[in-house]
Amino acid sequence: MATRSDSKVRVIAHNRKARFNYQIGETFEVGLALTGTEVKSLRGGKATIAEAYAMRKLLLHRRQINKLIGAVEREGMTLVPLKLYFNDKGRAKLELALARGKKLHDKRETEKKRSWERERGRLLRAKG
């Protein structure tokens, strides 16, 4: 259940470090149960999900909740928020992922690949 990239979707916050620190598995679009003041803060753009964790009610189907609980408890995975946004109906949604933490050598390898891609792009642009 990945999110759609419509033009009406307004992104509030990204968690850019999540893709560097975790191996992202399955992603879910999750509804949020928020109060009026919380929605007002989100509309004002005053939100960050860099080091967030789930404490309030998330709106999912029972099967999906059981799947998430099982993965976290038995398989040692982590729930990581990736993106907080308003969908086309104006509802606050969260893109949540099941992830496994990367080791230090995995992070170094990711950084090497990223820098090589950047350098390759520069070389190709310079060539013509």
BELDA-V913003 format. One record per residue. OMEGA is omega in degrees with one decimal (none if undefined). NEAR is the number of other C-alpha atoms within 12 Angstrom. Layout:
omega,near
OMEGA,NEAR
OMEGA,NEAR
This chain:
omega,near
178.9,15
-178.0,17
176.7,25
178.4,18
177.4,13
178.1,13
-177.9,10
-179.8,14
-179.6,21
-177.3,26
179.7,33
-177.0,27
174.7,27
172.3,25
-174.3,27
-178.2,18
-176.4,21
-178.5,30
176.9,26
-175.2,27
-174.3,27
169.1,27
-173.9,24
177.0,25
-178.7,22
179.2,25
-179.0,25
171.3,32
-172.0,30
173.0,35
-179.1,24
173.4,26
-175.0,20
172.9,20
-177.2,13
-178.9,11
177.8,12
177.8,17
179.0,23
177.8,14
178.7,16
178.6,28
176.0,21
178.4,15
-177.9,19
-179.9,16
173.8,23
179.7,23
-176.1,27
179.8,19
-174.7,18
172.6,23
-174.9,18
177.5,18
179.0,10
-175.8,14
173.8,15
-175.8,25
179.0,23
172.8,22
-177.1,15
179.1,11
179.8,11
178.0,22
178.8,20
178.2,14
179.4,22
179.6,30
179.1,18
-179.4,17
-179.3,21
-175.6,19
-174.4,14
-173.1,12
177.5,16
179.5,15
-177.3,24
173.2,31
-176.0,37
174.0,39
-178.8,36
-173.6,40
175.9,35
-173.9,37
170.6,38
179.2,31
-176.3,26
177.1,17
179.3,12
179.2,16
178.6,25
180.0,34
179.7,35
173.5,43
-174.6,37
-177.5,39
168.1,35
-174.0,33
175.3,28
-177.3,24
177.8,25
173.4,21
-177.4,14
-179.6,13
175.9,13
178.7,18
177.9,20
179.0,15
177.3,16
179.4,20
177.5,17
179.3,15
-179.1,15
-179.6,15
177.7,14
177.4,14
178.0,14
-179.5,14
178.7,14
176.5,14
177.1,14
-179.1,13
179.9,12
177.5,11
-179.2,10
-179.3,9
179.4,8
none,7
